[in-house]
Amino acid sequence: MIAVSIAQFKRPKWQAIAIFTLAFWLSSSLILDLVIMPGMYAAGMMNQSGFASAGYSIFWVFNRIELLCAALVLTGVLVLHNIQTQSSRDRRLTILLSAVLLAIALAYTYALAPTMSTLGLQLNLFEPVAAIPAAMNQMHWGYWILELTKLAAAGTLLTSLYRSQA
């Protein structure tokens, strides 16, 4: 009897933590993608020599926050997996989506952001700013594909967690 009451008290807490973390993560991603980066681009910062290091500084911080959010969401989903009475298919889907979100955050942090910053880094201060390399454009496409996948997975996971709350 005590185990059941403990599970009932912990379920809403972990569910709320996962929902609020996903909402924070989605909103901060949208602010970065739709406000900060276009603002920097419109201000002409891509044509300046320090753009790659400034962009990497922003993404270094944000990617670490994304890793924390992804780990917290995955932890919350795994805890909920053990104490919820959801269908087996729904539980597997939420675990898969949260694992995909963690994989995307890891790819951003340790593969995409460092590679993009090295491609844009200007090592000779006396030369004018060079054109954007073709590989950088391919990386931007990869970033946007991962970003759309992240937004779709996070939105689906958020919807699933919110519906199972009732």
C-alpha positions as CSV (number, residue, x, y, z in Angstrom):
1,M,0.0,0.0,0.0
2,I,2.8,2.4,0.8
3,A,4.5,1.7,-2.6
4,V,1.4,2.6,-4.5
5,S,1.0,5.9,-2.7
6,I,4.7,6.8,-3.3
7,A,4.3,6.1,-7.0
8,Q,1.2,8.3,-7.1
9,F,3.0,11.2,-5.5
10,K,6.1,10.9,-7.8
11,R,4.2,10.5,-11.1
12,P,2.9,14.1,-11.3
13,K,6.2,15.5,-10.2
14,W,8.3,13.8,-12.9
15,Q,5.6,14.4,-15.5
16,A,5.6,18.1,-14.7
17,I,9.4,18.2,-14.7
18,A,9.5,16.6,-18.2
19,I,6.7,18.8,-19.5
20,F,8.2,22.1,-18.2
21,T,11.7,21.1,-19.4
22,L,10.4,20.3,-22.9
23,A,8.4,23.6,-23.0
24,F,11.5,25.5,-22.0
25,W,13.7,23.7,-24.5
26,L,11.2,24.2,-27.4
27,S,10.8,27.9,-26.6
28,S,14.5,28.6,-26.3
29,S,15.2,26.7,-29.5
30,L,12.6,28.8,-31.3
31,I,14.0,32.0,-29.9
32,L,17.5,31.1,-31.0
33,D,16.4,30.0,-34.5
34,L,13.8,32.7,-35.2
35,V,15.1,35.7,-33.3
36,I,18.8,35.6,-32.4
37,M,20.4,34.0,-35.4
38,P,18.3,35.9,-38.0
39,G,19.0,39.1,-36.1
40,M,22.8,38.5,-36.3
41,Y,22.5,37.7,-39.9
42,A,20.5,40.8,-40.7
43,A,23.0,42.9,-38.8
44,G,25.7,41.7,-41.2
45,M,27.7,39.8,-38.7
46,M,28.3,36.9,-41.1
47,N,30.5,39.1,-43.1
48,Q,32.7,40.0,-40.1
49,S,35.8,38.0,-39.1
50,G,34.6,37.2,-35.6
51,F,31.3,35.7,-36.6
52,A,32.4,32.1,-36.3
53,S,33.8,32.5,-32.8
54,A,30.8,34.6,-31.7
55,G,28.4,31.9,-33.1
56,Y,30.4,29.1,-31.5
57,S,30.3,30.9,-28.1
58,I,26.5,31.2,-28.3
59,F,26.0,27.7,-29.4
60,W,28.6,26.3,-26.9
61,V,26.4,27.6,-24.0
62,F,23.1,26.7,-25.7
63,N,24.2,23.1,-26.6
64,R,25.2,22.4,-23.0
65,I,21.7,23.6,-21.9
66,E,20.2,21.3,-24.6
67,L,22.2,18.4,-23.2
68,L,20.9,19.0,-19.7
69,C,17.3,19.3,-21.0
70,A,17.6,16.2,-23.1
71,A,19.0,14.2,-20.1
72,L,16.3,15.5,-17.8
73,V,13.6,14.6,-20.2
74,L,15.0,11.2,-20.8
75,T,15.3,10.6,-17.1
76,G,11.7,11.8,-16.5
77,V,10.4,9.5,-19.3
78,L,12.2,6.5,-17.9
79,V,10.9,7.2,-14.4
80,L,7.4,7.5,-15.8
81,H,7.9,4.3,-17.8
82,N,8.3,2.4,-14.6
83,I,5.3,3.9,-12.7
84,Q,2.7,4.7,-15.4
85,T,-0.1,2.6,-16.7
86,Q,0.3,3.7,-20.3
87,S,0.1,1.3,-23.2
88,S,3.3,-0.5,-24.1
89,R,3.4,1.2,-27.5
90,D,3.0,4.7,-26.0
91,R,5.8,4.1,-23.5
92,R,8.2,2.8,-26.2
93,L,7.4,5.8,-28.4
94,T,8.1,8.3,-25.6
95,I,11.4,6.6,-24.8
96,L,12.3,6.5,-28.4
97,L,11.5,10.2,-28.9
98,S,13.4,11.2,-25.8
99,A,16.4,9.1,-26.9
100,V,16.3,10.8,-30.4
101,L,16.3,14.2,-28.7
102,L,19.4,13.3,-26.7
103,A,21.1,12.0,-29.8
104,I,20.4,15.3,-31.6
105,A,21.7,17.3,-28.7
106,L,24.9,15.2,-28.7
107,A,25.3,15.6,-32.4
108,Y,24.9,19.4,-32.1
109,T,27.3,19.6,-29.2
110,Y,30.1,17.3,-30.3
111,A,29.9,17.2,-34.1
112,L,28.0,19.9,-35.8
113,A,28.9,23.1,-33.9
114,P,32.6,22.5,-33.6
115,T,32.9,21.6,-37.3
116,M,30.9,24.6,-38.4
117,S,33.0,26.9,-36.3
118,T,36.2,25.6,-37.7
119,L,34.9,26.0,-41.2
120,G,34.1,29.7,-40.6
121,L,37.2,30.5,-38.6
122,Q,39.4,33.1,-40.2
123,L,43.0,32.4,-39.2
124,N,44.7,35.2,-41.1
125,L,43.7,38.6,-39.8
126,F,45.3,40.5,-42.6
127,E,43.2,38.9,-45.4
128,P,39.6,40.1,-46.1
129,V,36.8,37.9,-45.0
130,A,36.5,35.0,-47.4
131,A,33.2,33.7,-48.9
132,I,31.3,31.1,-47.0
133,P,32.6,27.6,-47.9
134,A,30.3,25.2,-49.7
135,A,30.7,22.7,-46.8
136,M,29.3,25.3,-44.5
137,N,26.1,25.4,-46.5
138,Q,25.8,21.6,-46.4
139,M,26.2,21.9,-42.6
140,H,23.5,24.5,-42.4
141,W,21.2,22.1,-44.3
142,G,22.1,19.3,-41.8
143,Y,21.5,21.7,-38.9
144,W,18.0,22.6,-40.2
145,I,17.0,19.0,-40.8
146,L,18.1,18.1,-37.3
147,E,16.4,21.1,-35.9
148,L,13.1,20.3,-37.6
149,T,13.4,16.7,-36.4
150,K,14.0,17.9,-32.9
151,L,11.0,20.3,-33.0
152,A,8.7,17.5,-34.3
153,A,10.0,14.9,-31.8
154,A,9.8,17.4,-28.9
155,G,6.3,18.5,-29.9
156,T,5.1,14.9,-30.2
157,L,6.6,14.0,-26.9
158,L,5.2,17.1,-25.2
159,T,1.8,16.3,-26.5
160,S,2.0,12.7,-25.4
161,L,3.2,13.6,-21.9
162,Y,0.5,16.3,-21.6
163,R,-2.3,13.9,-22.7
164,S,-1.2,11.2,-20.3
165,Q,-1.2,13.7,-17.4
166,A,-5.0,13.7,-17.3
